[in-house]
Every structure is written in structure tokens, then in C-alpha cells.
């Protein structure tokens, strides 16, 4: 029985009490009921504060509410007793074997364990990374490449329908500067004052010349620039896609801003906003009155010279996403884009949407790469920034993904190259992966000794009575709630922290409870029960690492 199962039992008990007239309150949904493992084992297997939450609405003391609920919860299958404690806590003890039976359930569920339907029926468009195709993905983009990918996996594990999307800003002045930089490099000229430098510019410029050998002989400089713009952008997009794929980050859609311009989507978006009465003209420019919806100032859609602003493309792109029937548009942005939140929410409101329902913007902080306590600033190819490829070369895919996923996006993080390449328990990813290999080794040694876990019907969960076994089962039971909570709260780091806690709990179990018999001893039912428990631990560690996009090695 997991905490989620127990929350459902408690919710049913509250419903029964209300229906019978013993309580007057609203029935909380199971997801809102807090069920925890108590610190002291003699307080039961689980505890809930649901009575304290219901007391104000019921007009009773929390202890009186708990006394109403205790016999109803105790009567449920698998519950040995429910006792009132303190000001109104409900301490719940499961029947012998109920907690242990979870080991069998986890093993039989396999890859499905941890998945729920918490967000079933929700269609989400999740946009992340979306770096300009004017250079390689830098280390800040690498953070979103991990967090976005892991969040997508978590949302799907919670039942949501997720489309991963990358938006290429392949229109506008940045692309013009990129093209001029490529042309200058191909001609052997200095980098333009507002251009891009670095070895990658020279590499791409040379590749464009190889693709279009006559480009430097074109008499029309505008025609040459157009070639470098089209070919150079295509090459940069291919490189970005390759880097992300090698990093284990996949996308369902690569969307080009240029398509919005070519199809007339910007005109259509402005027309839609004009119909809503939110557009006005001033000083020869066209404006959107976003201040009506909380923005700090109104935003220009069309400049006085007739050119579009970036914000107009944002409007058209948002409208495009909503036209694809997504219930919620989720956009991940770096800390330097924090100022976009107000204008984007106001824009959604101008389209008639509810920003709290249809739009969500996540802001992430910076990432620094350090070695020997000093920042690593220079890239071999990009010149002034550390790229995703640099990060992978320095520490590897697994260590990079895990380190970026385990920190809250609200925090600036320093990635220590020395730590992340260390094969020791100080390195979090090594610590968790080592726990998985240790569990694999137990099963491997059992097979080599001819010991089989046996069929599920022969598994006796009541034999798992040691406090370390109960502690391990308790942590394993939390996994579905951790996954659902991480998805709902958009906090992938919760999964990494959980896996580290699980690894620590397993190591303590392994040190206290011998799984395989000593030489000369025969395996018994307790041996087989503990093999089921260790296999359950292996399944959960593997499932958790997969959610992070990190490998679960069988040997290290």
C-alpha cells in the first residue's frame, strides 16, 4: 500500500463521515491529503494531519474530527488500526504483510511503477532551449535541455499529453549579423563590429563555401549574404539538433520563426488583437495595450518604419500554439528573460485567454562551470562561452544531466568538473548509479548460486519485518507521489533528491539485513522475500534514473 493508496482510503473515510452526518466539511481529493512516514516507528506505519485541515470547516476540534475518522479508516482492508495522537493526528498501522506486499507489486509493475493519471487529459506544449541559431547551445541552454526534457518525461509519467517544442529564431537582425559574420570569415575579413566570433563561425563559413563553391564570386553582395544566411542557418540548426540528440534531449517539433513571417501569421495575429480592441496607433507605430492586463508598459507591434518587433512574432507564435489545441502553453526562459513574463501574460489576456490557465512561464537561473574552484570561461569553438558540447566533453552525459537536474531552477549553480568526474560517493550521480549496480550484483550472485525469487504466489511479504526493511519499503512507496509532485510543481530536482535518499536507505538496509545465505547455508523464504525487496529497489532506481535521462548501469 502506497501513501497514495492510503490517501484514497482516508478520503473515502471522510466521505462516509460526511454522508452519515458525523462531519460537515468538503471531501478533500486524495491528492490533497498528506500522508507521511512518522519519525518514530512506534507511531505506526503512516500518519496524516487531515483532521487538522478539516476541523475549521467541521466546527470541531481536530482531535474530535480524528476520533470520527479513526474507526472508519481502521475498517478499511489492509489497515490494522488507526489511532488518534496529539492535537488530532491520525497514526495508521498496516496489517502484517501489507507494506511488504509492495515489493511484489513494484516488481510486477516494472516500468509502469511510478506512473499515475494525475494529469490525465491535459495537453501541454512545452517549449525549451530555443536558442538563436547563431551559435552552439551554451551551458545555460544545456540546463534547459535537461530540465525541459526531464519535465516532459515527468509530465508524461503523470498522464499528460506533452509536445516538446524548439523555436528557432531564424528571422530578424540576429540572423543578419550571423550571415555577415560568416561572409566576413569566408572572405578573410575581420569580424563585423556587431557580429559573431569564434572558431565555429570559421568552420560554418568554410562549410557554406564547400556547399556553394561559387558564392564568393557572386557580384551581388546581397545575393552572397542571402546564401550565407540560408546555408549557414541550416548548418547551425543541424549542429544544434545533433548536440541535443547526443545529450539525450529529444523534441517533437522544431518550429521556425521564419515560417510565421512567410505565412502571414504576424498579420493574422495583429488582426485578431485589433478585433479585440487592444491595438492603437501612436507616433507612427502600432501598439498593443498590454497595460490593461498588468504589464508595466504598452508594447510596440509595428515600428514607425513599418518593421515588425520580436514581440509581434511572440504573439503570432503563441496564437499558433493555441490553434493546435494545447490546453496550456509552457515556456522555459533564462533569467535574462524574466522581464518577458508580464508582457507575455498580458498578450495572452489580449487574445481572450486566462494567463493562469493557458500560459505558464518558467524562469531558470545561471549555470557556471568551475575547475579547481575557478570559473571555466573559454570554449574551444565559441570563444567566450562554455557550450553544451564542452560540458559533455568535460564530465560526460550522465554526470552533466544529473547535476543539472538535481538543482532547483531558481538557484544559480556551479558545476564542479572535479566533483562530477570523481568515482566516489561524493559525486551524487555515482552514488545513485552505484546503488543500482549493487542491487544488480545481488540478483546476479543469486542466479549464480542457483537461488530463484520464485513465483509471486510464493512470496511471503509478512517476512519483511526488520526496521530497515520497513524503512526501505516506506521510501519505495513514496515514488509515485514524488513523480506526480515533481510534475505538478515543475520541480524535476525532487526526483534526484528522492533517488539519493533511496540509495542511502538501501545501503543501510544492505548493511543490516543479509540477503543471500552464507556459504553452506540454504536459501529460505526470507531469502526470497529479500530478493523481491532488492529487485523492487532496483526497479525504482532504474525508473527514476530513466526519468532523468541518466543510464542505470548494471556494472561499474
N, C-alpha and C positions, 0 to 999 in steps of 0.2 A: 504494500500500500504506500503510495507516494503522498507527499503533502497536498498535491492537487486532488488526489482521491479523497483524502481526509477532509479537505475544504468543501468538497461536494457533499460529504456526509453531514458536516456541520450546517451547511446551507439548507439541506433537507430538514434537519432538526429545527432550525429557525422557522422554516416554512410551516412545519407541523405545529409548532407552538403558537404561531400567529393564527393559523387556521382554526385551532381549537380555542382561541380566545385567551390563552395564557400570556401572550405578549401582544403589544401593539407597536409595530415598527415595520419598516420596509425590509424585505428579504434581501440580504446582500448576495450578489453573484459570487460564485466560488473564487473568481479571480481577485475579489476584494477582501477575502478572508485570509488573515495572516496566520500561518501555521509554521511553528519553528520547533527545532530540537532544543529542549531545555538544557541548561548548563550541567545540571546535576541529574544523574541517571535515575535517582530515586524519586524524581518529579514526574516520571513517566517517559513515554517514547516521544510524545509531542505535546506542545502547549499552544493555546490560542487566546488572544485577547478580544475575541469577538463580542463578548458580553460587555466589555467596557465601551465598545463602539455603539452598541445597541441601547445602552442604558438611558441616555438623554431622551431619545425618541419614545422609549417604553415608559418613561416616568418612574423608573425603579432604580434601585441601586444596582451597580454592576454585579455585585455578588448575588443579588436576588435573581437577576437575569441568568447568571451562570447556573444557579440552582434549578431553574426551569429547564435549561438545556441539557444538563448533565445526564439525567436518565434517558433522554431521547437519543443522545449520542451514544450512550452505553449500550442501547438496544440494537445498534447497527451491527451488521455482520462484520466480524473481524475485530471488534472493539471489546476488550476485556473490561475496562472501566473508564469512566470519566469523572474526575474529582475536582471540586471547586477549591481554589487556593488563593490566598492573599485577598486583594480587593475585588477579585472577580475573574481571575484567570481560570481556564479550564485545562487541567492536566489530563492527558489521554494516554492510556496504556493499551497496546495492541495485544491480541491473543497470541499465544505461543505459536511461532512459525509464520505469522502474517508478515512480519518485517522481513524475515529470511526468504520468504517466497518471492520477494522482489528480485533476488539474484536469478532465479529461473526465468522470471518474466522478462528481464533485461536481455538475457542470452537469447531467448526465443524471439524477441522483438528485433534484435540485431540493429541494422542501420536505422530502423524506424524509431528506436528508443530516443526520446528527447523531442520528437516532433509532436506538435499539437495543432489544433484548429483554432487557436486563439484569434488569429487574424483572417480566418477563412472568409472568402468572398470579397476581400479587399484587393483592388487593382492599383498598384503603385508604379509610377515611373520614377526610377532612381537615377539621377544624373550625378556623375562624379568624375574626378580628374579634370576633364575638359580643358586641358592646357592648349594654349595657342600653338598651332603647328609651325612655329618659328624656331624651335629648338627641341632638344631631347626633354623627356619628363624629368623635372628636378626632384630633389628629395622631398619637398613639400607635396608635390604631386604623388610621390611614392606613398606618402601617408594616406592620402585619399584612395589610392589604388588598393591599399589593403583594407582600410576601414569601410570603404564603399562595397568592396567585394564581400567582405565578411558580413556586413549588414544585410546585403542582398541574400546571402545564404541563411542568415538568421530569420529574416522576414519570411522566406520560403518555408523554413522549418516550422514557423508559427502559422503556416497556412495561407499566407498572402501570395497573390499572383504578381510577380515582380518583373519589370523590364529594365535591364541595365542599359544605360544610355551614355554615350560620349558625344559631346557637342564640339565640333571643330570650328573655331572662329576663323574660317578661311576667306573672310571678306574684310575690307577696311584697311586703314593706314598701316597696321602692324604687318600685314602681308605685303603691302607695297614696300615697306622698309626691308623686309626679308628678301624680297626679289631684288632690290637694289644692292643689297649686301652680297647676294650670290653673283650678280653680274659683275660687281667690282672685284670679287675674288677670282672669277674666271678670267678677268682682264688683267689681273695682277695689280690692281689699283688699291689704294688704302681703303679701310673700312669707312663707309659714309658716317658723317658725324652722328646721325641718329640711327645708325644701322646695328647689325649684329656681328659679333666676332667669335673667334674660337675655331678650333680645327674642324669641327663638324660643318661649318659654313664652306670651308675649302673642299671638304670631301663631297658635299652635296653639289657644289658648283661643278666639280670635275665630273660627277655622275651625270649631271644635266648635259654637259658638253659631249659626253660619250653617247648619250641617248639622241642628242640632236647635234651632230657634228658641225653643221653649218651655222649654228646660232650666233657665233661671234663675227660671222661675215655678213650678217644682216645689216643693210644700210640704214634701216629704220630702227633707231634705238628703242622706240616704244614697242616695236614688234619683238625685239630681243628680250626686253623686260617682261613682256607677256609670256614668253616661253619659259623664262626662269621662274616666273610666278606660278604658272601651271605645273611645270615639271618638278620644280623644287618643292612646292607644297605637297605634291603627290608622294615624292620620295620621303619627305619628313613624316607624312602621315603613316606611310608603310613602316618606317623605323619606330614610331611611337607604338603602333599596333604590335610590332614584334617584341618590343621591350615589355609591354604589358602582358602579352601572352606568356613570355618566358618567366614572368613574375607570378604566374598563376591567376591573373586577373582577366576575366572574360567579359565581353559586352554583347548584348543582343542587338544593339543599334548603334551605328556610327552616323551621326547626323551632321550634315554640312550647312553652315550658316549661308553659304553662297546659294544653296537651293531656295532658301527663303526669299532672297532677292530676285532670283531668276523666275520664280513662280508668281511674284507679285504679292507674296504673303504680308509684306510690310504695309502695302497699300490697303489690303483687306483688314488688317488689324486696326489701322488708323480709322478706317471707315466704321468699324464696329465700335470703337471708342467714341467716335463722333456721334453715332446714333444714340449712345448713352448720355450724351450731353456733357462729356467731360473734357472736350477739346476746345481750345481757344487760341486766337492769334494775338501776338504782341511783338512789336519791334521787328516785324517781318518774319518771325519764326512761328512754328506751330507747337503748342504746348499741351501737356496733359495735366489737368488739375488734380494732382495726387495729394495736395494738402487737405483736400476734403476727407481723406481717409488716413490721416495721421502722419503723412510724410512731412519732413522738415521744410521742403520747398517743392514747387511745381517743377516738372521735368520737360525738357525740350524733346520733341519728336522729330521735327524737321527744322534744320538750321536756316538762318536767313539766306544762306547761299543755295538753299534747295537740297542740301545733302542730308542723309539720314544720320541719326545718332545711334550709338550702340544700344541705347535703351529701347529704341523702336524695334530693333531686332529681337531684344529680350521679350518684348510684348508679343511679337509675332510667333516666337518660339513657344512661349507659354500657351498661347491660343492653339498652336498646332498640337501640343501635348494633350490638352484638354479635349481636342477634337478626336483624339484617338481613344476616347472613353476611359481615361485613367481617373480614378476617384481622387487620387492625391498625387501631387507633383512634389517630389522631394529633391532638393538641390543641395549639394555639398560644396561649400566655398571656403577658401582660405581666410585667415584673419585679416588680410589686406582688403577683403571684400565685405567686411562687416557692415559698411555703410549701405550696402545694397538691400539689406533686409527691409527697411522701411519703404523704399520705393517699390520693391517687388510685391510686398503685401498690398500696398495701395493700388498698384497696377491690377492685381487680381480682383480687388474690390471694384475697380472701374469696369471690369469685364462682367460684373454681376456675381462673382464668386465670393464665397466666405473664406478669407485667408486662413482662418483657424482650421477649416475643414479641407480645403483643396490645395493648399500650398504649405510647404514646410522647408525651411532653410536651416541647414546645419553649418555652423562655423567652427573651423578647426584651427588650432594654434600651430606655431612654427616647429620645425624639426632641425636639430643640429647634429652633425656627425663629429665625434671627438676621438682623438687618439692621444694617449699619454696625458690626458687632461686638457689638451689643446684642441681648438676647433680645426676641423679639416675643411679648408675653404676652396682649394683649387681642384678643378676637374681636368682630366687629360684632354677631353674633347670640347667641353663647354667653356673652359677658361676661367670663369668666375663663380660658377655654381657647382654643387655636387649633384650628379644625376642619379636616376634610378639604377642605371647600369653600373655606375661607380659603387653604389651601395651594395648591390648584389655581388659584385666582384670582391668587395671588402669582407663581407660577412656571410654571404650565401642567402638563398631564397628563404629557407625555413627560419633562420635567425632574424632576418630582416622583417619578414611578415609577422612573426610572433612579437617582436619588440615593438613594432608599430601598432599592433592590435591591442596590446595589453595596457596601453596608456590611454586615459581619458582624452578625448579630442580637445577638451577645454584646457589642457595643460601643455605648455611648451616642453618638449622632451629633448634630451641629449642622448644620442645613441653612441654608446661606448664600444668602439671596434674591438678593443682588447677583451672586454667582458663577453661580447657576443660571439667571439671566436674561441672562447675558453671551453674546454671539455670538462666542466665541473658543475657542481650543484649551485654555484653562484650564478650561473647562466640559466635564466628561467626556462628557455626552450629546451636546453639539455636536460634540466631537471625533470620536466614533464615527459619528454621523449624517453628518458632513461627508465622512468616508471613503467612506461608501456613495454619497453624491451624486457624489463624484469618480469612482468606478467606473462609475456610471450615465452620467456625462458622456463617459467614454472610449467606451463602447459606442454612445452617441448620435452622437458625432463620427464613429465608424467607419461607421455606417449612412449618415450624411450624405455621407461620402466614397465611398460605394458599396463599402465593404470588408465582406466577409462572413466569419464564422468558418469557414464550410464545414461539411461533414458530419463526424460523428465519425470515420468511417473515414479521413478525410484528415488528421486531427490527428496531428502527429508529436511525441510527448512528449519524444523524445531531444534536441529543440532547446532545451529549458528547462534550460540548463546553468550559467547565471550564478549566482554565490553568492547574490545577492539573490532570484533565482527559487527556488533550493533552500530558502532561509530561509522564504520565503512559503509554499511547498508544505508545509514541515515544520509550520508553525503551522496551516495549514488541515487537515492530517491529524489534529491533536490534538482537533478539535472534538467528535467523538463521545464520546471519553473524558472531556472536560470536562463535557459534558452529563450523562453517566451518573454521573460522580463527584459533581457538584453535587446530583443527585437522591438518590444513595445517602447522602451525607454531610449532606443537608439544608442545603446552603450555596449558595443562589442567587447570592451575590456572586461566585462563581467565574466565572460566565458573563460578567458585566460586566467583570471584570478581563481575561478572555480577549479580549473584543471590543476593549478598549483596546490590548492587545498586538498583536492582529491589525491594527488600524488603523495602529499605529506601523510594523509590519513592511511593510504595503502602501505607506505613504508612502515608506519607504526604498527599496523596490523601484521605485516610480514615478520617484523621483529618479535612480536608477542605470540603469534599463532603459527605453529608449524603446519605447513600444508601437506607436503609429501612425507611418507613414513621414512624412518631411518633405515639404514641398511640392515636387512634381516627381519624387518617388521613387515607385516601385511597391511595393505590398504584397507580401510574400513569405510563405513557410511559417512563418518565425519570427514575423512579424507576427500571423498567425492563431493560432499557438501561444500567444502572449502574450495575445491576446484571449480565448482559452479560460481562461487563468490569471486574468485580471482578472474574467471572468464568474464563475469559481469563487469568487473573493474576495467578489464582490457577493452571491452566493447565501448564503455562510456568514454574512456580516454581517447580511443580511436575516433569515435563520433565527434567529440569536442575538438580534436585537432583538425579533423576534416572541415568543421565549420570555420576554422581559422585559416584554412587553406594550407596547413602545415602537415608534413608527412608524419606517419606513425610507424617508425621503423621497428622491425622485429629483432634486429641485432644492431649493436653499436660498438 
